[in-house]
Amino acid sequence: MPDNQLGEFLRARRAGLRPQDVGMPGHGVRRVTGLRREEVAVLAGVNADYYTRLEQGRERHPSAQVLDALGRALRLDPDAYAHLHQLAGTAPAVPLTPTAPDQIGPALRRLLDGYPGAPAFVINRALDVLAANALAEALYSPFDPADNLARMVFLDPAGRRFHTRWVHTARAVVGHLRQAAGLDPDNPRLRSLVRDLTEHSADFTRLWNTHAVRGKTSDVKHCLHPDVGPLTLTYQAFDVREAPGQQLVVYQAEPATPSAQALTLLGTLHATAQWC
């Protein structure tokens, strides 16, 4: 990950905006994509030279007020706005658990197994799957191994067959990792994962360089499972308070739908296979 993460983020978000997006006239031939630095400075009400130094990494300590103004100028959504503050060190740091961050406690394990009709699993900031219940294992059985959500999307051949809205899923995964990089920039596992994905996936590299940020809270998943066919599932992600950085993710299908029936069948097939 680049040393000048704040500058890279500002530059990428500036490149993603057009003058008409922010109510400015777009006169003349543009040599760069998106807004000019001077235009961002005007929108934020800051000195253009100061903004240039921020992008170039020559100024690394903007005030919270300046960041607020830049967030408004760049039309950042709440996740990207929080990420901007994290990169600049103006948001409260999220405490990291001091010991065994990738282990789950027995109470959480029992909670996972308490969802027999819903796939449920626990992930860390790098999207490693730390534990999963039986139905989650059945859901992700096309992957070998089902160890990391990002690796499964970008590097496992099953990823594009399983995720029928692959582009949407890929963008979401990269946004989750970008947010994690802002929260925990020195995380060695996260750094290693990003290096590996960048080296082996041009799609990941392209999306990573957009600096899009997305928190993992809830979404709709469209999957094609080889044993039960198409599945439309919604998920909710819950922070594990006793282990900062971990999240419990629970999937569910709309009741009385083909997806609910397919999910029930998947559980039955998995249970039968375990006994055979």
VEXMI-9356 format. One line per field, with one value per residue: residue in three letters; x, y, z of N, C-alpha, C in turn; residue number from 0. Coordinates in steps of 0.2 Angstrom, whole numbers, plus 5000, padded with zeros to 4 digits. Layout:
# residues N
type <- (ala, ...) .
nx <- (X, ...) .
ny <- (Y, ...) .
nz <- (Z, ...) .
cax <- (X, ...) .
cay <- (Y, ...) .
caz <- (Z, ...) .
cx <- (X, ...) .
cy <- (Y, ...) .
cz <- (Z, ...) .
seq <- (NUM, ...) .
END
This chain:
# residues 276
type <- (met, pro, asp, asn, gln, leu, gly, glu, phe, leu, arg, ala, arg, arg, ala, gly, leu, arg, pro, gln, asp, val, gly, met, pro, gly, his, gly, val, arg, arg, val, thr, gly, leu, arg, arg, glu, glu, val, ala, val, leu, ala, gly, val, asn, ala, asp, tyr, tyr, thr, arg, leu, glu, gln, gly, arg, glu, arg, his, pro, ser, ala, gln, val, leu, asp, ala, leu, gly, arg, ala, leu, arg, leu, asp, pro, asp, ala, tyr, ala, his, leu, his, gln, leu, ala, gly, thr, ala, pro, ala, val, pro, leu, thr, pro, thr, ala, pro, asp, gln, ile, gly, pro, ala, leu, arg, arg, leu, leu, asp, gly, tyr, pro, gly, ala, pro, ala, phe, val, ile, asn, arg, ala, leu, asp, val, leu, ala, ala, asn, ala, leu, ala, glu, ala, leu, tyr, ser, pro, phe, asp, pro, ala, asp, asn, leu, ala, arg, met, val, phe, leu, asp, pro, ala, gly, arg, arg, phe, his, thr, arg, trp, val, his, thr, ala, arg, ala, val, val, gly, his, leu, arg, gln, ala, ala, gly, leu, asp, pro, asp, asn, pro, arg, leu, arg, ser, leu, val, arg, asp, leu, thr, glu, his, ser, ala, asp, phe, thr, arg, leu, trp, asn, thr, his, ala, val, arg, gly, lys, thr, ser, asp, val, lys, his, cys, leu, his, pro, asp, val, gly, pro, leu, thr, leu, thr, tyr, gln, ala, phe, asp, val, arg, glu, ala, pro, gly, gln, gln, leu, val, val, tyr, gln, ala, glu, pro, ala, thr, pro, ser, ala, gln, ala, leu, thr, leu, leu, gly, thr, leu, his, ala, thr, ala, gln, trp, cys) .
nx <- (5004, 5002, 5014, 5009, 4995, 4984, 4986, 4985, 4972, 4964, 4968, 4963, 4949, 4946, 4949, 4938, 4927, 4917, 4917, 4903, 4897, 4899, 4893, 4900, 4907, 4913, 4925, 4936, 4951, 4955, 4968, 4969, 4960, 4944, 4941, 4951, 4965, 4965, 4951, 4946, 4951, 4945, 4931, 4932, 4936, 4950, 4967, 4975, 4988, 4991, 4982, 4988, 5000, 4995, 4990, 5002, 5009, 5017, 5011, 5004, 4996, 4982, 4969, 4954, 4943, 4947, 4947, 4934, 4929, 4935, 4929, 4916, 4917, 4922, 4911, 4909, 4903, 4896, 4905, 4916, 4920, 4922, 4933, 4943, 4945, 4951, 4963, 4970, 4972, 4963, 4952, 4945, 4955, 4952, 4951, 4963, 4962, 4972, 4977, 4977, 4969, 4963, 4956, 4941, 4929, 4921, 4908, 4904, 4906, 4896, 4885, 4886, 4883, 4870, 4862, 4854, 4847, 4852, 4866, 4881, 4895, 4911, 4922, 4938, 4947, 4954, 4946, 4947, 4940, 4936, 4928, 4914, 4897, 4888, 4879, 4885, 4897, 4892, 4886, 4897, 4904, 4908, 4921, 4938, 4951, 4938, 4942, 4945, 4937, 4940, 4950, 4943, 4934, 4942, 4953, 4950, 4944, 4931, 4924, 4919, 4909, 4901, 4897, 4885, 4882, 4895, 4904, 4898, 4900, 4914, 4918, 4912, 4919, 4933, 4930, 4928, 4940, 4948, 4942, 4946, 4960, 4962, 4958, 4966, 4981, 4994, 4992, 4999, 4994, 4984, 4991, 4999, 4989, 4984, 4995, 4997, 4985, 4986, 4997, 4992, 4980, 4973, 4960, 4958, 4968, 4965, 4952, 4956, 4964, 4955, 4951, 4939, 4928, 4920, 4909, 4906, 4891, 4877, 4869, 4864, 4865, 4869, 4869, 4875, 4873, 4881, 4874, 4861, 4856, 4851, 4853, 4846, 4851, 4851, 4862, 4867, 4879, 4888, 4897, 4909, 4910, 4919, 4930, 4938, 4938, 4934, 4919, 4903, 4894, 4878, 4868, 4852, 4837, 4823, 4807, 4797, 4801, 4809, 4823, 4823, 4818, 4828, 4839, 4836, 4836, 4849, 4855, 4850, 4856, 4869, 4870, 4866, 4877, 4887, 4884, 4886) .
ny <- (4994, 5012, 5024, 5037, 5038, 5046, 5057, 5049, 5045, 5057, 5061, 5051, 5052, 5065, 5063, 5056, 5064, 5075, 5092, 5096, 5088, 5094, 5106, 5116, 5125, 5117, 5122, 5123, 5113, 5098, 5091, 5082, 5068, 5071, 5083, 5098, 5102, 5115, 5118, 5109, 5115, 5128, 5124, 5118, 5129, 5131, 5135, 5134, 5130, 5124, 5113, 5106, 5102, 5093, 5083, 5079, 5074, 5082, 5089, 5083, 5084, 5089, 5099, 5094, 5102, 5106, 5094, 5091, 5101, 5097, 5084, 5088, 5095, 5085, 5077, 5066, 5050, 5044, 5033, 5035, 5047, 5045, 5037, 5046, 5054, 5045, 5041, 5053, 5054, 5060, 5055, 5045, 5032, 5015, 5003, 4990, 4972, 4965, 4952, 4936, 4940, 4933, 4923, 4915, 4916, 4904, 4907, 4915, 4905, 4896, 4904, 4906, 4892, 4892, 4897, 4887, 4888, 4897, 4903, 4907, 4916, 4921, 4935, 4943, 4959, 4958, 4950, 4937, 4921, 4916, 4907, 4896, 4892, 4876, 4878, 4889, 4883, 4874, 4883, 4889, 4879, 4877, 4883, 4881, 4883, 4889, 4901, 4915, 4930, 4939, 4933, 4922, 4928, 4935, 4926, 4913, 4901, 4897, 4909, 4918, 4910, 4907, 4920, 4928, 4942, 4947, 4959, 4968, 4962, 4961, 4975, 4978, 4970, 4976, 4989, 4986, 4981, 4993, 5002, 4995, 4996, 5009, 5010, 5001, 5002, 4997, 4983, 4967, 4956, 4961, 4969, 4959, 4952, 4962, 4964, 4951, 4950, 4961, 4957, 4946, 4948, 4958, 4964, 4966, 4976, 4987, 4991, 4993, 5004, 5014, 5019, 5018, 5017, 5006, 5002, 4986, 4982, 4978, 4969, 4963, 4947, 4938, 4922, 4907, 4891, 4875, 4864, 4867, 4877, 4894, 4907, 4920, 4931, 4940, 4949, 4953, 4962, 4961, 4970, 4962, 4965, 4961, 4958, 4968, 4973, 4960, 4953, 4947, 4939, 4936, 4927, 4927, 4921, 4927, 4923, 4909, 4909, 4904, 4904, 4902, 4889, 4883, 4885, 4878, 4865, 4864, 4864, 4851, 4842, 4844, 4840, 4826, 4822, 4823, 4812, 4802) .
nz <- (5000, 4996, 5003, 5004, 5007, 5010, 5000, 4988, 4989, 4989, 4976, 4968, 4970, 4966, 4952, 4949, 4948, 4938, 4931, 4929, 4938, 4950, 4949, 4941, 4928, 4913, 4905, 4891, 4885, 4894, 4902, 4911, 4920, 4926, 4940, 4941, 4952, 4957, 4956, 4965, 4976, 4976, 4978, 4991, 4998, 5001, 5001, 4985, 4983, 4995, 4995, 4984, 4990, 4999, 4991, 4986, 4996, 5004, 5014, 5028, 5038, 5039, 5046, 5055, 5051, 5038, 5032, 5032, 5024, 5012, 5010, 5008, 4996, 4987, 4986, 4995, 5001, 5017, 5021, 5014, 5018, 5032, 5030, 5024, 5035, 5044, 5036, 5038, 5051, 5060, 5065, 5078, 5083, 5079, 5092, 5093, 5096, 5108, 5109, 5101, 5089, 5078, 5083, 5088, 5102, 5113, 5116, 5104, 5095, 5098, 5095, 5082, 5078, 5082, 5072, 5063, 5051, 5043, 5034, 5042, 5047, 5053, 5051, 5048, 5047, 5035, 5028, 5030, 5033, 5048, 5056, 5053, 5051, 5049, 5037, 5031, 5027, 5018, 5008, 5003, 4998, 4984, 4983, 4985, 4995, 5006, 5011, 5012, 5008, 4998, 4991, 4986, 4977, 4968, 4964, 4964, 4952, 4953, 4957, 4948, 4942, 4953, 4959, 4953, 4950, 4948, 4946, 4954, 4966, 4967, 4967, 4979, 4988, 4987, 4991, 5005, 5009, 5007, 5016, 5028, 5026, 5029, 5043, 5049, 5045, 5046, 5047, 5045, 5039, 5031, 5022, 5016, 5009, 5000, 4992, 4986, 4979, 4971, 4963, 4956, 4950, 4938, 4938, 4952, 4955, 4946, 4952, 4965, 4964, 4962, 4974, 4980, 4994, 5006, 5019, 5027, 5029, 5026, 5012, 4996, 4990, 4975, 4970, 4962, 4965, 4963, 4967, 4971, 4963, 4958, 4970, 4980, 4992, 5007, 5018, 5034, 5043, 5058, 5071, 5081, 5097, 5108, 5101, 5092, 5075, 5070, 5062, 5063, 5051, 5044, 5033, 5024, 5017, 5008, 5016, 5010, 4997, 4981, 4983, 4997, 4998, 4991, 4999, 5011, 5005, 5002, 5015, 5019, 5010, 5013, 5026, 5024, 5017, 5026, 5035, 5027) .
cax <- (5000, 5007, 5015, 5005, 4988, 4980, 4986, 4982, 4964, 4962, 4969, 4958, 4942, 4946, 4948, 4931, 4922, 4917, 4915, 4896, 4895, 4899, 4890, 4905, 4907, 4919, 4928, 4943, 4953, 4957, 4974, 4968, 4953, 4941, 4942, 4958, 4967, 4963, 4944, 4944, 4953, 4940, 4925, 4933, 4938, 4957, 4973, 4977, 4995, 4990, 4979, 4993, 5004, 4991, 4990, 5009, 5012, 5021, 5008, 5001, 4992, 4976, 4964, 4947, 4939, 4949, 4945, 4926, 4927, 4937, 4924, 4910, 4919, 4923, 4905, 4911, 4898, 4898, 4910, 4922, 4921, 4926, 4940, 4947, 4948, 4956, 4969, 4973, 4973, 4959, 4946, 4947, 4958, 4948, 4956, 4964, 4962, 4979, 4979, 4974, 4964, 4960, 4953, 4934, 4928, 4916, 4901, 4903, 4905, 4889, 4880, 4886, 4879, 4863, 4858, 4854, 4844, 4855, 4873, 4884, 4902, 4915, 4928, 4942, 4947, 4957, 4940, 4948, 4934, 4939, 4924, 4908, 4893, 4887, 4876, 4889, 4901, 4889, 4885, 4904, 4908, 4912, 4927, 4943, 4947, 4934, 4946, 4946, 4931, 4943, 4954, 4938, 4931, 4947, 4958, 4947, 4940, 4924, 4921, 4914, 4903, 4896, 4894, 4882, 4884, 4902, 4907, 4895, 4903, 4921, 4918, 4911, 4925, 4938, 4928, 4928, 4947, 4950, 4941, 4950, 4967, 4962, 4957, 4972, 4986, 5000, 4990, 5003, 4990, 4980, 4996, 5001, 4984, 4984, 5001, 4995, 4979, 4988, 5001, 4989, 4973, 4972, 4954, 4958, 4972, 4961, 4947, 4960, 4967, 4950, 4951, 4932, 4928, 4913, 4909, 4902, 4885, 4871, 4869, 4860, 4870, 4866, 4874, 4873, 4877, 4880, 4870, 4854, 4854, 4852, 4851, 4846, 4851, 4853, 4866, 4869, 4886, 4888, 4904, 4910, 4913, 4925, 4936, 4938, 4940, 4930, 4912, 4898, 4890, 4873, 4864, 4845, 4833, 4816, 4803, 4793, 4803, 4813, 4829, 4822, 4818, 4835, 4844, 4834, 4838, 4857, 4856, 4848, 4861, 4876, 4869, 4866, 4884, 4891, 4883, 4888) .
cay <- (5000, 5017, 5028, 5043, 5036, 5052, 5060, 5045, 5045, 5063, 5062, 5046, 5054, 5071, 5060, 5053, 5069, 5080, 5099, 5096, 5084, 5099, 5113, 5120, 5125, 5113, 5125, 5122, 5106, 5095, 5086, 5077, 5066, 5074, 5090, 5100, 5103, 5122, 5117, 5106, 5120, 5133, 5121, 5117, 5135, 5131, 5138, 5129, 5127, 5119, 5107, 5102, 5099, 5087, 5077, 5076, 5071, 5087, 5091, 5077, 5085, 5094, 5100, 5091, 5107, 5106, 5088, 5092, 5104, 5092, 5079, 5090, 5096, 5079, 5073, 5059, 5047, 5043, 5028, 5038, 5053, 5042, 5034, 5052, 5056, 5039, 5042, 5059, 5053, 5065, 5051, 5041, 5025, 5009, 4999, 4983, 4968, 4964, 4945, 4932, 4943, 4929, 4917, 4917, 4913, 4899, 4910, 4916, 4899, 4894, 4909, 4903, 4886, 4894, 4899, 4881, 4889, 4903, 4903, 4913, 4916, 4927, 4937, 4949, 4965, 4956, 4946, 4930, 4917, 4913, 4902, 4896, 4886, 4871, 4880, 4893, 4879, 4871, 4888, 4891, 4872, 4877, 4886, 4876, 4883, 4894, 4904, 4922, 4932, 4943, 4928, 4918, 4932, 4937, 4922, 4906, 4901, 4897, 4915, 4921, 4906, 4907, 4926, 4930, 4949, 4947, 4965, 4972, 4959, 4963, 4982, 4979, 4967, 4980, 4994, 4984, 4981, 5000, 5004, 4991, 4999, 5016, 5008, 4997, 5003, 4993, 4976, 4964, 4951, 4965, 4971, 4954, 4950, 4966, 4963, 4945, 4951, 4965, 4953, 4940, 4950, 4965, 4967, 4969, 4981, 4992, 4993, 4996, 5011, 5019, 5021, 5018, 5014, 5004, 4998, 4980, 4982, 4974, 4970, 4957, 4943, 4934, 4917, 4901, 4885, 4870, 4859, 4869, 4883, 4901, 4910, 4927, 4931, 4946, 4948, 4958, 4961, 4964, 4970, 4958, 4970, 4959, 4957, 4974, 4970, 4955, 4954, 4941, 4940, 4931, 4927, 4924, 4921, 4929, 4917, 4906, 4910, 4898, 4904, 4899, 4882, 4880, 4885, 4872, 4859, 4864, 4861, 4844, 4839, 4845, 4835, 4820, 4821, 4822, 4806, 4796) .
caz <- (5000, 4996, 5009, 5004, 5006, 5009, 4994, 4983, 4990, 4986, 4969, 4964, 4971, 4962, 4946, 4948, 4947, 4932, 4933, 4930, 4944, 4956, 4947, 4939, 4920, 4911, 4899, 4889, 4885, 4900, 4901, 4916, 4921, 4932, 4942, 4942, 4959, 4958, 4956, 4972, 4981, 4976, 4981, 4998, 5001, 5004, 4996, 4980, 4984, 5001, 4992, 4980, 4995, 5002, 4986, 4984, 5002, 5007, 5019, 5030, 5045, 5039, 5052, 5054, 5047, 5031, 5029, 5031, 5018, 5006, 5010, 5004, 4989, 4983, 4987, 4998, 5005, 5024, 5022, 5011, 5023, 5038, 5028, 5023, 5042, 5046, 5033, 5040, 5058, 5064, 5068, 5084, 5081, 5082, 5096, 5091, 5101, 5109, 5109, 5097, 5086, 5073, 5086, 5091, 5108, 5113, 5115, 5097, 5091, 5100, 5092, 5075, 5077, 5084, 5066, 5058, 5044, 5040, 5034, 5046, 5048, 5056, 5047, 5051, 5043, 5029, 5025, 5031, 5036, 5054, 5058, 5049, 5053, 5044, 5031, 5027, 5024, 5012, 5004, 5000, 4996, 4977, 4984, 4988, 5001, 5007, 5017, 5012, 5003, 4993, 4987, 4983, 4972, 4962, 4962, 4963, 4946, 4955, 4959, 4943, 4942, 4959, 4960, 4946, 4949, 4950, 4946, 4960, 4972, 4967, 4969, 4986, 4992, 4987, 4995, 5011, 5010, 5007, 5023, 5032, 5026, 5033, 5050, 5052, 5039, 5047, 5048, 5041, 5035, 5026, 5017, 5012, 5005, 4995, 4988, 4983, 4975, 4966, 4959, 4952, 4948, 4935, 4940, 4958, 4954, 4944, 4957, 4971, 4962, 4962, 4981, 4983, 5001, 5007, 5025, 5027, 5034, 5023, 5005, 4993, 4986, 4970, 4969, 4958, 4968, 4958, 4969, 4972, 4958, 4960, 4977, 4981, 4999, 5010, 5023, 5039, 5047, 5065, 5074, 5087, 5102, 5112, 5097, 5087, 5069, 5068, 5061, 5062, 5045, 5043, 5027, 5025, 5011, 5009, 5017, 5005, 4990, 4978, 4987, 5004, 4997, 4989, 5005, 5015, 5002, 5003, 5022, 5019, 5006, 5017, 5032, 5022, 5015, 5032, 5038, 5022) .
cx <- (5004, 5008, 5011, 4998, 4983, 4980, 4983, 4975, 4961, 4962, 4964, 4951, 4941, 4945, 4941, 4925, 4923, 4915, 4907, 4893, 4895, 4896, 4895, 4905, 4914, 4922, 4935, 4945, 4957, 4963, 4973, 4961, 4950, 4942, 4950, 4959, 4964, 4955, 4942, 4946, 4947, 4933, 4926, 4935, 4945, 4961, 4975, 4984, 4995, 4987, 4984, 4998, 5001, 4991, 4997, 5012, 5016, 5018, 5003, 4997, 4987, 4972, 4958, 4943, 4941, 4947, 4937, 4925, 4929, 4932, 4918, 4912, 4920, 4917, 4906, 4905, 4900, 4904, 4917, 4925, 4925, 4933, 4945, 4950, 4953, 4963, 4973, 4975, 4969, 4953, 4949, 4949, 4953, 4953, 4957, 4965, 4969, 4982, 4975, 4968, 4960, 4957, 4946, 4933, 4922, 4909, 4899, 4902, 4898, 4884, 4880, 4882, 4872, 4859, 4858, 4851, 4846, 4863, 4876, 4891, 4905, 4921, 4932, 4943, 4950, 4952, 4942, 4942, 4937, 4935, 4917, 4904, 4892, 4884, 4880, 4895, 4898, 4888, 4892, 4908, 4911, 4919, 4932, 4950, 4943, 4937, 4946, 4941, 4934, 4946, 4949, 4935, 4936, 4952, 4956, 4943, 4933, 4920, 4917, 4908, 4898, 4893, 4891, 4882, 4891, 4905, 4904, 4899, 4910, 4922, 4917, 4916, 4931, 4937, 4929, 4936, 4950, 4949, 4945, 4958, 4967, 4961, 4963, 4978, 4992, 4998, 4994, 4999, 4986, 4985, 4998, 4995, 4983, 4989, 4999, 4990, 4981, 4993, 4998, 4982, 4973, 4966, 4954, 4962, 4969, 4956, 4951, 4962, 4961, 4949, 4944, 4932, 4920, 4913, 4904, 4897, 4879, 4871, 4865, 4865, 4866, 4871, 4871, 4877, 4876, 4876, 4862, 4852, 4855, 4849, 4851, 4846, 4853, 4857, 4866, 4875, 4886, 4895, 4904, 4914, 4919, 4931, 4936, 4941, 4937, 4922, 4909, 4894, 4884, 4869, 4857, 4842, 4826, 4811, 4799, 4795, 4808, 4820, 4829, 4822, 4825, 4840, 4842, 4836, 4846, 4859, 4855, 4854, 4868, 4875, 4869, 4873, 4888, 4890, 4885, 4895) .
cy <- (5006, 5021, 5034, 5042, 5041, 5056, 5056, 5045, 5051, 5064, 5057, 5049, 5061, 5068, 5058, 5058, 5073, 5087, 5099, 5093, 5089, 5106, 5118, 5120, 5121, 5116, 5123, 5114, 5104, 5090, 5081, 5074, 5069, 5081, 5092, 5102, 5110, 5122, 5114, 5111, 5125, 5130, 5120, 5124, 5135, 5134, 5132, 5126, 5122, 5113, 5103, 5099, 5093, 5081, 5074, 5073, 5076, 5090, 5085, 5078, 5091, 5094, 5096, 5096, 5107, 5100, 5088, 5095, 5100, 5087, 5081, 5092, 5090, 5074, 5066, 5057, 5046, 5038, 5031, 5044, 5050, 5040, 5040, 5054, 5051, 5040, 5048, 5059, 5058, 5061, 5047, 5034, 5020, 5005, 4992, 4978, 4965, 4957, 4941, 4935, 4939, 4923, 4920, 4913, 4908, 4901, 4912, 4910, 4896, 4898, 4907, 4897, 4887, 4896, 4893, 4883, 4895, 4902, 4909, 4911, 4922, 4928, 4942, 4954, 4963, 4951, 4939, 4927, 4914, 4907, 4902, 4891, 4881, 4873, 4885, 4889, 4876, 4876, 4889, 4884, 4873, 4880, 4881, 4880, 4889, 4898, 4912, 4925, 4935, 4938, 4924, 4922, 4933, 4931, 4915, 4906, 4900, 4903, 4918, 4917, 4907, 4914, 4929, 4938, 4950, 4954, 4969, 4969, 4961, 4970, 4982, 4976, 4972, 4986, 4992, 4984, 4988, 5003, 5001, 4994, 5005, 5015, 5005, 4997, 4998, 4985, 4972, 4959, 4955, 4967, 4965, 4952, 4955, 4965, 4957, 4946, 4956, 4962, 4949, 4942, 4957, 4968, 4970, 4976, 4988, 4995, 4996, 5003, 5016, 5022, 5022, 5014, 5012, 5000, 4992, 4980, 4977, 4975, 4964, 4953, 4938, 4928, 4911, 4895, 4879, 4864, 4861, 4875, 4890, 4903, 4917, 4928, 4938, 4945, 4954, 4957, 4965, 4964, 4966, 4963, 4968, 4958, 4962, 4971, 4964, 4957, 4947, 4943, 4934, 4932, 4925, 4925, 4924, 4923, 4915, 4908, 4904, 4898, 4901, 4892, 4879, 4880, 4879, 4866, 4859, 4862, 4854, 4840, 4839, 4840, 4828, 4817, 4819, 4815, 4800, 4794) .
cz <- (5000, 5002, 5009, 5002, 5005, 5003, 4988, 4983, 4987, 4979, 4965, 4965, 4967, 4954, 4944, 4947, 4941, 4934, 4934, 4936, 4951, 4955, 4944, 4931, 4918, 4904, 4897, 4888, 4891, 4899, 4906, 4917, 4927, 4934, 4942, 4950, 4961, 4959, 4963, 4977, 4982, 4980, 4988, 5002, 5004, 4999, 4991, 4981, 4990, 4999, 4988, 4985, 4998, 4998, 4985, 4991, 5006, 5013, 5022, 5036, 5044, 5045, 5050, 5050, 5039, 5028, 5028, 5025, 5011, 5005, 5006, 4997, 4984, 4983, 4990, 5002, 5012, 5025, 5019, 5015, 5029, 5036, 5027, 5030, 5045, 5043, 5036, 5048, 5062, 5067, 5073, 5081, 5084, 5086, 5093, 5096, 5102, 5108, 5105, 5093, 5080, 5076, 5088, 5097, 5108, 5113, 5108, 5093, 5092, 5096, 5084, 5073, 5079, 5078, 5061, 5051, 5041, 5040, 5038, 5047, 5051, 5052, 5050, 5046, 5036, 5025, 5025, 5035, 5042, 5057, 5054, 5052, 5047, 5037, 5027, 5024, 5017, 5007, 5000, 4998, 4989, 4978, 4987, 4989, 5001, 5013, 5017, 5006, 4997, 4988, 4983, 4977, 4966, 4960, 4961, 4957, 4948, 4956, 4954, 4941, 4947, 4960, 4953, 4945, 4951, 4950, 4952, 4966, 4972, 4969, 4977, 4990, 4992, 4991, 5003, 5013, 5011, 5014, 5028, 5032, 5029, 5040, 5053, 5046, 5040, 5048, 5043, 5036, 5029, 5020, 5013, 5007, 4999, 4990, 4983, 4977, 4969, 4961, 4954, 4949, 4945, 4937, 4947, 4958, 4952, 4949, 4963, 4970, 4962, 4969, 4983, 4990, 5002, 5014, 5024, 5032, 5032, 5015, 5002, 4989, 4981, 4968, 4964, 4961, 4964, 4960, 4970, 4967, 4961, 4967, 4977, 4989, 5001, 5016, 5028, 5042, 5053, 5068, 5080, 5092, 5106, 5108, 5091, 5081, 5066, 5067, 5060, 5056, 5044, 5037, 5028, 5018, 5013, 5010, 5011, 4998, 4987, 4982, 4994, 5003, 4995, 4995, 5010, 5012, 5002, 5010, 5022, 5016, 5010, 5023, 5030, 5020, 5021, 5035, 5033, 5023) .
seq <- (0, 1, 2, 3, 4, 5, 6, 7, 8, 9, 10, 11, 12, 13, 14, 15, 16, 17, 18, 19, 20, 21, 22, 23, 24, 25, 26, 27, 28, 29, 30, 31, 32, 33, 34, 35, 36, 37, 38, 39, 40, 41, 42, 43, 44, 45, 46, 47, 48, 49, 50, 51, 52, 53, 54, 55, 56, 57, 58, 59, 60, 61, 62, 63, 64, 65, 66, 67, 68, 69, 70, 71, 72, 73, 74, 75, 76, 77, 78, 79, 80, 81, 82, 83, 84, 85, 86, 87, 88, 89, 90, 91, 92, 93, 94, 95, 96, 97, 98, 99, 100, 101, 102, 103, 104, 105, 106, 107, 108, 109, 110, 111, 112, 113, 114, 115, 116, 117, 118, 119, 120, 121, 122, 123, 124, 125, 126, 127, 128, 129, 130, 131, 132, 133, 134, 135, 136, 137, 138, 139, 140, 141, 142, 143, 144, 145, 146, 147, 148, 149, 150, 151, 152, 153, 154, 155, 156, 157, 158, 159, 160, 161, 162, 163, 164, 165, 166, 167, 168, 169, 170, 171, 172, 173, 174, 175, 176, 177, 178, 179, 180, 181, 182, 183, 184, 185, 186, 187, 188, 189, 190, 191, 192, 193, 194, 195, 196, 197, 198, 199, 200, 201, 202, 203, 204, 205, 206, 207, 208, 209, 210, 211, 212, 213, 214, 215, 216, 217, 218, 219, 220, 221, 222, 223, 224, 225, 226, 227, 228, 229, 230, 231, 232, 233, 234, 235, 236, 237, 238, 239, 240, 241, 242, 243, 244, 245, 246, 247, 248, 249, 250, 251, 252, 253, 254, 255, 256, 257, 258, 259, 260, 261, 262, 263, 264, 265, 266, 267, 268, 269, 270, 271, 272, 273, 274, 275) .
END
